[in-house]
Amino acid sequence: MKPRGVTLPFTQSLYPDEKVAYVMETELVPWDYSAQRRYRLFGVQRNDDGTAPYEPVGLASHVYYVDMGKASKWPSGPFLLVSAFTSSAQEMAEDCEAQRDDDFAVRVVQEALENSTLVADHVRQAEEKRELIYNRSNFGRYHKVQRNEHRWSATRTRTEAAQ
């Protein structure tokens, strides 16, 4: 079933040796609004009559799609491989299979998170901000904000810096 959200017109055929602009695997909703499905979209160049040209010129003008089944069966996320009409459809399909099984990007992100203090720093900053907000008092008819004494840690750092 055709996917929703694709703006280019669809084509009915794709030759294995045909040059493609890009291949994208993504989750889209089909036309009958059933559960999300995984699609492989090939961007190809076609003439006005829908036939393949001898030489691709410009951007992809049509999309050939392959329905790969329910999106829940595919644990990998969506990705895009660009070839700019240098690779054939068969080569790009093989590259998609290799890309789906490659977890290099996931490993790089996990290693960066293990060595990073970004999350701990964010939690510490959020706690300091919350302490500042709770350190305010509202007085008067218009609930004017009056700050209580400065936090001791801020005063201590200022006095240490002055010495």
ChimeraX attribute file (.defattr): number of C-alpha atoms within 10 A of each C-alpha:
attribute: neighborCount
match mode: 1-to-1
recipient: residues
	/A:1	12
	/A:2	15
	/A:3	20
	/A:4	12
	/A:5	10
	/A:6	11
	/A:7	8
	/A:8	12
	/A:9	10
	/A:10	18
	/A:11	18
	/A:12	9
	/A:13	12
	/A:14	17
	/A:15	10
	/A:16	13
	/A:17	11
	/A:18	19
	/A:19	25
	/A:20	28
	/A:21	24
	/A:22	23
	/A:23	24
	/A:24	19
	/A:25	22
	/A:26	18
	/A:27	22
	/A:28	19
	/A:29	18
	/A:30	18
	/A:31	11
	/A:32	10
	/A:33	10
	/A:34	9
	/A:35	13
	/A:36	16
	/A:37	20
	/A:38	23
	/A:39	24
	/A:40	20
	/A:41	21
	/A:42	26
	/A:43	26
	/A:44	26
	/A:45	26
	/A:46	19
	/A:47	12
	/A:48	9
	/A:49	6
	/A:50	15
	/A:51	11
	/A:52	17
	/A:53	13
	/A:54	10
	/A:55	10
	/A:56	20
	/A:57	11
	/A:58	10
	/A:59	14
	/A:60	18
	/A:61	19
	/A:62	20
	/A:63	26
	/A:64	18
	/A:65	22
	/A:66	15
	/A:67	16
	/A:68	15
	/A:69	14
	/A:70	15
	/A:71	18
	/A:72	12
	/A:73	10
	/A:74	14
	/A:75	9
	/A:76	15
	/A:77	11
	/A:78	14
	/A:79	13
	/A:80	14
	/A:81	16
	/A:82	14
	/A:83	16
	/A:84	16
	/A:85	21
	/A:86	14
	/A:87	16
	/A:88	17
	/A:89	24
	/A:90	16
	/A:91	14
	/A:92	23
	/A:93	17
	/A:94	10
	/A:95	13
	/A:96	19
	/A:97	10
	/A:98	11
	/A:99	15
	/A:100	15
	/A:101	10
	/A:102	12
	/A:103	11
	/A:104	10
	/A:105	9
	/A:106	10
	/A:107	11
	/A:108	10
	/A:109	10
	/A:110	12
	/A:111	11
	/A:112	11
	/A:113	12
	/A:114	9
	/A:115	8
	/A:116	11
	/A:117	10
	/A:118	11
	/A:119	10
	/A:120	10
	/A:121	11
	/A:122	11
	/A:123	11
	/A:124	12
	/A:125	12
	/A:126	12
	/A:127	12
	/A:128	12
	/A:129	12
	/A:130	11
	/A:131	12
	/A:132	14
	/A:133	11
	/A:134	11
	/A:135	14
	/A:136	14
	/A:137	12
	/A:138	11
	/A:139	10
	/A:140	8
	/A:141	6
	/A:142	7
	/A:143	9
	/A:144	11
	/A:145	11
	/A:146	12
	/A:147	13
	/A:148	11
	/A:149	9
	/A:150	11
	/A:151	11
	/A:152	9
	/A:153	9
	/A:154	10
	/A:155	12
	/A:156	12
	/A:157	10
	/A:158	11
	/A:159	10
	/A:160	9
	/A:161	8
	/A:162	7
	/A:163	5
